[in-house]
Amino acid sequence: MYSSVIVPLVYLLAAVLFIFGLKFMAHPRTAVRGNLFGALGMLLAVLITLIDLVRFEFIVGGVLVGAVVGGLLAVKIQMTAMPQLVGLFNGFGGGASVLVAGASMLVVGSEVAASEAGGGLYVMLTATALSGLIGAVTFWGSLVAFGKLQELDWFRKPFHVPAQQLINALLLLATLGLAVWMITSDSEMARGWLYLGIVLLASVLGVFLVNPIGGADMPVVIALLNSYSGLAAAATGFVIDNNVLIIAGSLVGASGIILTQIMCKAMNRSLGNVLFGVLDAGGLAGSADEMYATVRSTSADDIAMLLDGAQRVVFVPGYGMAVAQAQHAVRDLGRMIEDRGGVVEYAIHPVAGRMPGHMNVLLAEADVDYEQLKEMDEINPTMGTVDVAIVLGANDVVNPLARTDPDSPIAGMPIIDVDKARTVIIIKRSLSPGFAGIPNPLFAADNAMMFFGDGQKAILDIVSAVKEL
């Protein structure tokens, strides 16, 4: 009686907390509260599940190990590595779904078959097959995404697979065929081997799907894999008949799909183009030397003089800011400009960095006021009134080729129109291209100057120069 009444009520409370958590995370001001709501909901779900079990020693051990590992990661991980960590979390979620669904099928499959008139078994087997397929794709796809984000040697360049799209289609069809076979099979042993086949084929498919995708598309991939992990969890919820897992997985899956669509819209690309198209720099890279012939460099003192008389300054952060861990230095420079009467804003491109919201997280960590963060669509109409735009580590998201060259691999992608500012300062180590692999004519524009060096050191040099004025 206790279990049949209390457990569903606590699961319902956890689901409500998940929903409110997602709602609060829709705005930076309430995002922390949203995280706390989500964490509290998951804590309640885990605790009531443990209480409802007869023997839970191994689960408690797993919770303790996971808590230690999670705590160490939270303390030790650098903000620059957050996209990689999110990618791994997505993968672990998918891998857990594969293991739980497979184990549940082997343990309780015969019980379901004996206690119900076939319908319950078919539902469980269908959910199990989906868990194995989606979970394995998520796990291995996330590992490849991690390797790309971490820039490991094996993943720097995608390995070539002849007729890869055809092979991917055949792998998917073969996996679905095994799933149908498993669902309709009467043999528990055969179902176990067929499930293993589904997982193996889906694993190869996961690697092949993410392998050709370029680094510039990583925010979309991270969002999509996050959605996959949620869908796999929801399917596993049907396998083990756990309502809170079904609800939580569905929320993650739906929100991930919505975020993926937002990312694609921000890049002016379809999801199919991201998944099946490969960015190719073509002959543009060869023209870089000619394009950069008129590049002008500047110094911290010159930039300080520009900022001293500027009424409106806009920072455009990118992944380079994350790598240099320059967000705190940027905040200090921004406050100095404000103390001198200037208006400071931060232009945020939806796909800047390596995961959705990457720049927002870094700037929030540095205590930058949320009201100063301006989305691309909000800032672009007024970029012509900006006195100084400082681009820190961004490349593809400010590349004018997106507007001017229809043959460019980023053609049509909305960018932040920094080239329309009166003066543009680009802080970068070198003239190397971004992840799209193409040169950037902004570097050689008449109103632009390059300040070469490490992002954090460059900003600190500018801060020192401003103080000396």
Protein Blocks (a to p, Z undefined) as FASTA:
>chain_A
ZZmmmmmmmmmmmmmmmmmmmmmmmpfklmmmmmmmmmmmmmmmmmmmmmmpmblklmmm
mmmmmmmmmmmmmmmpcfklmmmmmmmmmmmmmmmmmmmmmmmmmmmmmmmmmmpghjlm
mmmmmmmmmmmmmmmmmmmmmmmmmmmmnopaklmpccddehklmmmmmmmmmmmmmmmm
mmmpcbfklmmmmmmmmmmmmmmmmmmmmmmpcfklmmmmmmmmmmmmmmmmmmmmmmno
paklmmmmmmmmmmmmmmmmmmmmmnopafklmmmpccdekjmlmmmmmmmmmpccddfk
lmmmmmmmpcbdcddddfklmmnopmmmmmmmmmmmmmnopacdddddfkgcjbehklmm
mmmmnopafklpccfklmmmmmmmpfbdcdehiaklmcfklmmmmkbmkgoiacdffklp
mbdcdddfblcdcfkopacfklmgmkbccdeddfklmmmmmmmmmmmZZ
